[in-house]
């Protein structure tokens, strides 16, 4: 989640090397948000694994 907050330069499209790197990091780390909410909801409901 920290990666998503530190690569906010993605939203100012200036095609530099740093911008491309930020886009790559955003696209890799974006899956973390729904996973975080699913795990949080599972913990709130008291579901235990295995």
Backbone as a ProteinNet text record, in pm:
[ID]
protein_1_A
[PRIMARY]
XXXXXXXXXXXXXXXXXXXXXXXXXXXXXXXXXXXXXXXXXXXXXXXXXX
[TERTIARY]
81.2	0	86.3	200.5	289.6	333.6	354.4	396.1	293.6	166.8	62.7	64.2	99	101.6	228.5	335.8	460.5	479.3	394.7	404.8	289.2	251	140.2	178.1	304.5	344.6	285.7	223.3	156.4	46.9	-13.2	-126.7	-85.7	42.9	91.9	170.4	102	165	274.8	395.1	514	600.1	605.9	672.8	825	863.8	1005.1	1033.6	1157.8	1193.1	1129.3	1125	1063.8	913.8	849.2	705.4	675	754.5	734.2	754.4	855.7	881.3	764.9	708.2	593.8	472.3	451.2	339.4	357.2	477.7	505.5	477.9	526.7	504.1	355.9	283.8	140.2	67.1	102	31	61.4	178.2	210.6	140.9	136.6	87.6	-61.2	-131.2	-271.8	-360.4	-315.7	-395.3	-406.7	-320.5	-317.2	-441.3	-504.5	-618.6	-737.6	-787	-899.8	-862.1	-738.4	-694.6	-698.1	-652.6	-655.1	-798	-893	-1031.4	-1092.5	-1059.2	-1111.4	-1058.2	-929.7	-871.8	-928.1	-946.1	-1003.6	-1146.4	-1225.6	-1363.4	-1369.2	-1278.6	-1274	-1243.3	-1151.9	-1117.9	-1232.1	-1307.1	-1420.2	-1532.4	-1549.4	-1653.3	-1611.8	-1485.6	-1437.2	-1414.9	-1389.2	-1363.6	-1219.7	-1202	-1066	-1031.7	-907.4	-865.7	-830.7	-869.7	-843.9	-880.8
-119	0	126.4	120.4	235.7	268.1	166	186.8	269.5	243.6	318.9	466.7	495.7	634.4	707.4	635.5	701	715.5	652.5	663.2	743.2	848.1	931.4	1017.8	1016.3	1091.5	1031.1	916.3	852.5	944	1021.2	1103.7	1236.5	1259.2	1372.9	1317.7	1289	1214.6	1291.4	1275.8	1326.2	1204.2	1158.9	1032	1036.1	1031.8	1023.8	883.5	855.6	725.2	701.1	804.3	790.3	766.6	830.2	812	669.3	616.7	479.6	381.7	404.1	318	324.9	443.6	458.1	383.7	388.1	315	164.9	116.6	-26.6	-67	12	-20.3	-14.7	84.1	93.8	-28.5	-70.2	-182.9	-313.8	-325.6	-446.1	-444.8	-329.4	-321.8	-294.9	-266.6	-227.1	-340.3	-465.6	-577.8	-578.2	-507.5	-511.7	-450.2	-355.5	-286.6	-380.7	-450	-540.9	-658.5	-705.5	-813.3	-765.8	-643.6	-586.7	-579.8	-534.4	-525.1	-662.9	-760.7	-896.1	-956.9	-939.2	-993.6	-921.3	-789.5	-713.8	-758.6	-776.9	-822.8	-962.4	-1049.4	-1184.8	-1181.7	-1095.5	-1084	-1024.6	-932.3	-874.3	-975.5	-1067	-1168.3	-1285.6	-1290.9	-1397	-1528.4	-1524.5	-1645.8	-1689	-1814.9	-1863.6	-1961.1	-1959.9	-2049	-2185.2	-2288.2	-2429.7	-2453.8
0	0	0	62.5	62.8	-79.6	-160.2	-298.3	-374.9	-350.7	-420.8	-382	-257.3	-213	-255.7	-273.5	-309.7	-459.9	-538.8	-684.7	-741.9	-672.5	-720.2	-839.6	-877.7	-995.8	-1122.8	-1111.9	-1225.8	-1280.6	-1194.8	-1234.8	-1297.7	-1315.2	-1392.7	-1510.6	-1620.3	-1730.6	-1803	-1754.4	-1822.2	-1849.8	-1973.3	-2001.7	-1981	-1856.7	-1822.2	-1770	-1742.7	-1687.9	-1552.7	-1468	-1335.9	-1347	-1444.5	-1463.4	-1507.2	-1599.9	-1646.3	-1531.2	-1450	-1335	-1235.9	-1214.1	-1123.6	-1178.5	-1309.1	-1369.8	-1350.6	-1367.9	-1349.5	-1204.3	-1109.4	-968.8	-933	-986.7	-961.6	-1014.9	-1136.2	-1195.3	-1123.2	-1062.9	-986.4	-850.4	-785.7	-647.6	-635.5	-743.1	-733.4	-682.1	-697.6	-649.4	-497.1	-427.2	-281.5	-217.1	-282.3	-220.9	-201.5	-305.6	-280	-188.7	-196.9	-108.1	37.1	61	196	250.1	167	212.6	237.1	155	175.9	304.9	331	454	576	566.2	677.8	706.2	600.7	618.6	677.1	633.5	687.7	837.1	877.1	1018.5	1100.2	1041.6	1112.7	1134.9	1038.4	1049.7	1137.7	1174.1	1261.9	1189.3	1061.1	985.3	1009.9	1044.3	1063.8	950.7	911.9	804.2	860.6	790.8	823	964.2
[MASK]
++++++++++++++++++++++++++++++++++++++++++++++++++

